[in-house]
Structure formats: structure tokens, C-alpha cells
Amino acid sequence: MVSRFAILSMGMRAVAGAAGVAGIASGGYIAFAKRSGWPTAPEGDYPDKVVTLPNGKLKSVFSILNYQKSDKVKPSLVRNGKVYTARDTSGTDGSLYGVAWDPTYVEINNARALPKAPKLTREGFEIREHDVDSKLGSEFDFFDNNSILTRYYPSVEEMVKEATGASRVYAFDHNIRSATGSHSKEKLKGGSSVQGPAHIVHTDYTLTSSKQRLIDLSNPPKVNDTWKPISKGGNSALIPKEEVKKVLSKGGRFAIINVWRNTQKEPVQVFPLAVANGRTTSPEDLVTFEIRYSDRTGENYFVRSPERTNKHRWFYFPRMEQHEALVFKQWDSNGNLTNDAKIKVKGNGKEAAAKLEKMPPQFCIHTAFKDPTSPVEAPDRQSIEVRCMALFLPEDSGNERI
């Protein structure tokens, strides 16, 4: 049985090959893509809508999210040179090329009000208790890069290992986000620039870049790798090659997990993070976005606007506090969208569909958004996200919790 994911992938590889020939004068990339700036929180002629439950608790809010126009931007599962940016050594991105924004009015549900709390294994995300004060001290400085690498990373790795049942967990990347910090060009002490909230529906890894990131982490760090300062001598690998070989072999599995949290004592009230149920995204929704570094090219997926605005089931945790961590999938090699996963499913029709439904979600698309319940005087959001590589070795099969 060949999946839609596989068919699209084969088609896009053919396009990518043709693009390499057509764009040879511009370094192998298509040169006619239109230039665009990075979007801020979208505005539009839509009401600030808030829905409450009979008991008065918040059920959902309506807001505008930045998708890609489905009639302007074609789906792509592999790199084709059409949608891209360049990133400098401080972590700052240049202009965007090949995008066509489609501000879309959607419902974002209060995950705290659900009868069953979301789980990594079911929706692809969950919230966990992870108290910074008790683990790292009340004065822990999230703007000190060395403290993040040497103290926060190990704490996050321990939590992700507990949440997933992984054999090994390696934290390898992080961003601090703040609109005011980005505007004032603030930098972490000894680290990269503070980034603004990302007002784009996206996920951080692709069919190609997820596996490549795993392999890259078994080699010496590159120029932009945030984990470079904790590499022995600045040139040793983060993950042993033998472990990478095992998880890429039969019976192995890897997942990229994002841990997102508020870094302030006040709850998040401005530009919170929304995540979509991982089972509501389809291959046809996805657009490969290239991030061109000086020594490599990374990839994300941007997301095309769905024909039905309620197709993607969006959620958020209102007023997240510092002791809470939002843990969600960025990639799962055993996920329900990849061809490898579908090949493992035996049977046809309803039987196969039922088996696929039980398979874990691949990833969660996500974005910052303008919350209509935000007080005018609320402080700016400050958050940190840490990306972790979770490895499931064949000999530990059966211990997975995702």
C-alpha cells in the first residue's frame, strides 16, 4: 500500500531535480521566488470571539493564524528551492522567499477544559509539571546561555525521558522568544539573539531534515549549533554514532521533542502558543521551507490553509505558568504520516484505517497567536523552547510511552 505521503514525496523529488537544473545559475535554487518579510500577529475584520462553557469556564477563543495560500503555494514534502530564507550565525533570519500568507480565522480550544487531558501518544502533546524553582533555584537566569546548556538541558532531558520512555535523550537546541527582546536586539549572555514569537503555522522538521538532524548530531558541531559550547573541545559529537546506527535499524525509533515554557513568574497572557492535534494534519497540507545556513540547509514545514477551517484541531493552555512545561512532538519516525509507518500496516480498507488510527501522531503543527482574552496591560511573553532528540534502542523495545 503506497501512502499519499510517499506519492507526494516522489513527485516533489522529481520537481526538486528539475529545479536544480533550471536554477543552476543561482546556486541550484529557483531565482524567481517573491521576497517577503516575516509576519507579525495577523489582523483582520474578524470579531474577538470568546466561547464559555455553562459553568463559566473558557471553552475556546477565535483568532487569526498565518497559513500559506493553498492556491498559490503548492504542497512539497522535500526540498525544491521555492520557499526559503537565510540564517546568520546569531540565529537571525533574513527575508522570506516564495511565501503567500493566508490569515485564517480559526477556533483554538482550551486544552485545560477537555474531559481527558491531551497526551503525547494520542494528540502528540501534553502539559507536565516541571518546577524550575525547586529544580534549578528561584534565581535561575534564562538569559544566560551557559546556565541553559549546563543546568537546564540536563533537567529537560530527564523530564523528556520520563515522558517518552526513551532509552537516551539529548537536548541540542534552544530559543528564547520575546517580542520586546527581539525588537531591542537583545542577546543571551554568551549566546544567540532573542527571537520574536513565531506567528506562522509550521513544524520544525521534515521527512528529510529530521533524519539528517539525527545524523548531524553524531558529528562535530557546525557553526550555528547551540550545543557547541558543551562539545568536548568544541569538535566532538553529541550522540555516539553507534546509537544513531541502532535507532535507524530495524526495531529502532527516534523522536524530536520540543519543551516549551514560560520563563517569567507571571503567567503567559500575550501571544501564547497554540498546537494542533497531530492526527488532524495531512501530507497535502505541508510545504517545505528551507533555512540556509553558511554550512548546511535545514528544513521546516509551513502549512497550507485547509479547505475546511476546522480541519486542524487547535488547542492552547491559557495562562501557562513557569512551573508548567508544554511537551510536544516535532517528529516521530514511527508516526502515522510516513510511508514507513504505512508499510507496517497489514490489511485493506477499514482494517488498515483502524490500525493507522492507533499509530502515534507524526508531529504537531504550532504557532503563536493573538489571544482575545489578553489584558491590555499584560506583560510581554518571554519563553524558552528546547529541542530534544529521544532515542529508542531496539533492545529497549516495549518501553515507549509515546
C-alpha positions in Angstrom: 0.0 0.0 0.0 1.5 3.3 -1.1 0.6 6.3 1.0 -0.3 9.9 -0.1 2.9 10.9 1.8 5.0 8.6 -0.4 3.3 9.7 -3.7 3.8 13.4 -2.9 7.4 12.8 -1.8 8.2 11.0 -5.1 6.6 13.8 -7.1 8.3 16.5 -5.2 11.7 14.9 -5.6 11.2 15.0 -9.4 10.3 18.7 -9.1 13.4 19.3 -7.0 15.6 17.6 -9.6 14.1 19.8 -12.3 14.5 22.9 -10.1 18.2 22.1 -9.7 18.7 22.2 -13.4 16.6 25.3 -14.0 18.2 27.3 -11.2 21.8 26.3 -11.8 22.9 30.0 -12.4 21.7 30.9 -8.9 23.5 28.1 -7.0 20.9 25.4 -7.9 18.0 27.3 -6.4 15.0 28.8 -8.2 15.6 32.5 -8.6 12.1 33.9 -9.3 10.6 33.4 -5.8 9.0 36.6 -4.4 10.5 38.3 -1.4 8.6 38.8 1.8 9.1 40.0 5.4 8.4 37.8 8.4 4.8 38.1 9.6 3.6 39.6 12.9 0.4 38.7 14.6 -2.2 38.9 11.8 -5.0 41.4 11.9 -8.3 41.3 10.1 -12.0 42.2 10.1 -13.0 39.4 12.5 -14.5 39.7 15.9 -12.6 38.9 19.1 -14.7 35.9 19.9 -14.6 34.1 23.3 -16.7 31.0 24.0 -17.5 29.9 27.5 -18.9 26.7 29.0 -22.2 26.6 31.0 -20.1 26.7 34.2 -18.4 29.9 33.1 -15.0 28.4 32.3 -13.3 29.2 29.0 -14.1 26.7 26.2 -12.3 28.4 23.3 -11.2 31.5 21.6 -11.2 32.5 17.9 -8.1 34.1 16.4 -6.3 34.6 13.0 -3.4 32.3 12.1 -0.9 32.7 9.3 -1.2 29.9 6.9 0.0 29.7 3.3 -2.4 30.2 0.4 -3.3 26.8 -0.9 -3.9 28.2 -4.4 -0.5 30.0 -4.5 1.8 27.7 -2.7 2.0 24.0 -3.8 2.5 21.1 -1.3 6.1 19.8 -1.1 7.5 17.2 1.2 11.1 17.5 0.1 13.3 20.5 -0.8 12.6 22.2 -4.1 14.2 25.7 -3.7 10.9 27.6 -3.8 10.3 28.6 -0.2 13.4 29.7 1.9 15.3 32.1 4.0 19.0 32.6 5.0 20.0 32.5 8.7 23.1 34.2 10.1 25.4 33.0 12.9 23.4 34.9 15.6 20.3 32.9 14.7 18.6 35.8 12.9 16.7 35.1 9.7 16.7 37.3 6.5 13.8 37.9 4.2 11.4 35.1 3.2 11.0 33.9 -0.4 8.2 32.0 -2.0 5.5 32.5 0.6 1.9 33.7 0.2 0.3 34.5 3.6 -3.3 33.5 4.2 -4.6 34.9 7.5 -7.2 32.3 8.6 -9.8 32.7 11.3 -9.9 29.6 13.4 -11.1 28.2 16.8 -8.5 27.5 19.4 -9.7 25.3 22.2 -8.9 25.5 25.9 -6.9 22.3 26.5 -7.4 22.7 30.2 -11.2 22.3 29.8 -11.1 18.9 27.9 -12.6 15.9 29.6 -9.4 14.0 29.0 -6.0 15.8 29.2 -4.1 15.7 25.9 -1.3 13.1 25.7 1.9 12.7 23.6 0.7 9.3 22.5 -2.8 10.4 21.4 -2.8 14.1 20.3 1.0 14.5 20.2 1.3 17.0 23.1 0.8 17.3 26.8 1.5 19.6 29.7 3.8 18.4 32.5 4.8 19.7 35.9 8.4 20.8 35.8 9.1 23.4 38.6 12.2 25.5 37.8 12.4 26.9 41.3 12.7 23.5 43.0 15.0 22.0 40.4 17.3 24.9 39.5 16.6 27.6 42.1 14.3 30.7 42.1 17.0 32.9 40.6 17.8 30.7 37.6 18.7 33.0 34.7 17.1 32.1 31.4 19.2 34.8 29.6 22.5 33.1 30.5 23.4 30.7 27.7 25.9 28.7 29.8 23.3 28.1 32.5 20.8 26.9 30.0 23.3 24.4 28.4 24.8 23.1 31.6 21.9 23.2 34.0 18.6 23.5 32.2 19.4 21.0 29.4 20.0 18.0 31.8 16.8 18.8 33.7 14.8 18.9 30.5 16.4 15.6 29.3 15.4 13.9 32.5 11.8 15.1 32.0 11.6 14.0 28.4 13.0 10.6 29.2 10.3 10.2 31.8 7.6 11.4 29.5 8.5 9.3 26.5 10.2 6.2 27.9 13.2 6.8 25.6 16.5 4.9 26.1 18.5 8.1 25.6 17.6 11.8 25.4 19.9 14.6 24.1 18.9 18.3 24.3 20.6 20.0 21.4 18.9 23.4 20.6 17.0 26.2 22.2 15.5 29.6 21.6 14.4 32.4 23.9 11.5 34.4 22.5 10.2 37.8 23.4 8.7 40.5 21.2 10.3 43.3 23.1 13.6 41.5 23.4 13.7 40.9 19.7 12.8 44.5 18.9 15.6 45.8 21.1 18.0 43.3 19.6 18.7 41.7 22.9 21.1 38.7 23.1 21.6 35.9 25.6 24.8 36.3 27.7 27.2 34.2 25.7 24.6 33.1 23.2 22.3 33.9 20.3 19.8 36.7 19.7 16.4 36.8 21.3 13.8 35.9 18.8 10.2 37.2 18.5 7.2 34.9 18.8 6.7 32.9 15.6 3.4 33.9 14.1 3.5 31.2 11.4 1.7 27.8 11.3 4.6 25.4 11.0 6.5 22.4 12.4 10.3 22.4 12.8 11.4 19.2 11.0 10.6 17.4 7.7 10.8 13.9 6.2 14.4 14.8 5.2 15.7 17.1 7.9 14.5 15.0 10.9 16.8 12.1 10.0 19.6 14.4 8.8 19.5 16.3 12.2 19.9 13.0 14.0 22.9 12.1 11.8 24.4 15.6 12.2 24.3 15.3 16.0 26.7 12.2 15.7 29.3 14.5 14.0 31.2 17.6 15.3 29.0 20.7 15.8 28.5 23.2 12.9 28.7 27.0 13.1 25.1 27.6 14.3 24.8 24.6 16.6 23.7 25.9 20.0 25.1 22.9 21.8 28.7 23.6 20.5 29.9 25.1 23.8 29.2 21.8 25.7 31.0 19.7 23.0 34.3 18.4 24.3 37.0 20.6 22.7 34.3 22.1 20.5 34.6 19.3 18.0 33.1 16.2 19.5 29.7 14.6 18.6 26.7 14.9 20.9 25.3 11.4 20.1 27.5 8.3 19.6 27.4 7.0 16.0 26.6 3.5 17.3 23.4 4.8 18.9 22.4 6.5 15.7 23.0 3.4 13.7 20.9 1.4 16.1 17.8 3.7 16.1 17.9 3.8 12.3 18.0 0.0 12.1 15.1 -2.4 12.3 13.3 -2.1 15.7 14.8 1.3 16.4 13.0 4.6 16.6 13.7 8.3 17.2 11.6 11.3 18.1 12.3 15.0 18.3 10.5 16.6 21.3 10.0 20.3 22.0 9.8 21.5 25.6 8.2 25.0 25.7 7.8 27.0 28.8 7.2 30.5 30.2 10.4 31.9 31.8 8.7 34.5 33.9 6.9 34.4 37.3 3.8 36.0 35.7 1.6 33.7 33.6 1.7 33.9 29.8 -1.1 36.3 28.7 0.3 37.7 25.4 0.9 35.6 22.2 0.6 32.1 23.8 1.5 29.0 21.8 -1.2 27.0 20.0 -0.6 23.4 19.0 -2.8 21.3 16.7 -3.8 17.7 17.3 -1.2 15.7 15.4 -3.8 13.5 13.9 -5.5 16.3 12.0 -2.6 17.2 9.6 -2.3 15.6 6.2 0.6 15.4 3.8 -1.2 17.7 1.3 -1.1 20.5 3.9 2.7 20.7 4.0 5.2 23.0 2.3 9.0 22.5 2.7 10.6 25.7 4.0 14.4 25.8 3.6 16.7 27.5 6.2 20.0 28.2 4.5 22.9 28.4 6.9 26.5 29.0 5.9 27.4 25.3 6.2 24.2 23.4 5.8 20.5 23.7 4.9 17.8 22.9 7.4 14.1 22.4 6.7 10.7 23.1 8.4 7.2 22.6 7.1 5.0 25.6 6.6 1.3 24.7 6.3 -1.2 25.5 3.6 -4.7 26.7 4.6 -7.1 23.8 4.7 -10.3 23.8 2.7 -12.3 23.4 5.9 -11.1 25.9 8.5 -11.9 23.5 11.3 -9.8 20.6 9.8 -6.9 21.3 12.1 -8.0 21.0 15.7 -6.2 23.7 17.6 -5.5 23.9 21.4 -3.7 26.0 23.9 -3.2 26.1 27.7 -4.3 29.6 28.9 -2.1 31.5 31.4 0.8 29.0 31.4 2.9 29.4 34.5 6.6 28.9 34.9 6.3 25.6 36.7 4.5 24.1 33.6 6.1 22.7 30.5 4.3 22.1 27.2 5.8 19.0 25.7 5.0 18.2 22.1 6.3 16.2 19.1 8.3 17.8 16.3 8.9 14.4 14.7 8.3 10.7 15.3 10.0 8.2 13.0 7.1 5.8 13.8 4.4 8.4 13.1 1.2 7.9 11.2 2.1 10.0 8.1 5.3 8.4 6.8 5.4 5.7 4.2 7.5 3.5 6.6 4.6 3.5 9.1 2.0 2.7 6.5 4.1 -0.2 5.1 3.9 -1.8 8.6 0.1 -1.8 8.5 -1.3 -5.0 7.0 -4.8 -5.3 5.6 -7.0 -3.1 3.4 -9.8 -0.6 3.8 -11.4 -0.2 7.2 -9.0 -2.6 8.9 -5.9 -0.7 7.7 -7.5 2.7 8.6 -8.2 1.4 12.1 -4.6 0.3 12.5 -3.3 3.6 11.3 -5.6 5.5 13.7 -3.8 3.7 16.5 -0.4 4.7 15.3 1.3 7.7 17.1 0.9 11.1 15.5 3.9 12.3 13.5 4.2 15.9 14.8 2.2 18.9 16.0 2.0 22.0 13.9 2.1 25.1 16.1 2.2 28.9 16.1 2.0 31.9 18.4 -1.3 33.7 18.2 -3.2 36.8 19.4 -5.4 35.8 22.4 -8.5 37.9 22.6 -8.6 37.4 26.4 -5.2 39.1 26.8 -5.5 42.2 29.1 -4.2 45.4 27.6 -1.7 45.9 30.4 -0.4 42.3 30.4 3.4 41.9 30.3 5.2 40.7 27.2 5.6 37.0 26.9 9.1 35.5 27.5 9.5 31.9 26.7 12.1 29.2 26.1 11.9 26.2 23.8 14.3 23.3 23.9 14.5 20.6 21.3 15.5 17.1 22.3 16.4 14.0 20.4 14.8 11.0 22.0 16.3 7.6 21.0 14.5 4.3 21.4 17.1 1.5 21.0 15.9 -1.9 19.7 17.0 -3.7 22.9 14.6 -1.4 24.9 11.6 -2.1 22.6 8.3 -2.0 24.6 9.3 0.8 27.0 7.9 3.5 24.8 5.3 5.9 26.2 4.6 7.9 23.1 
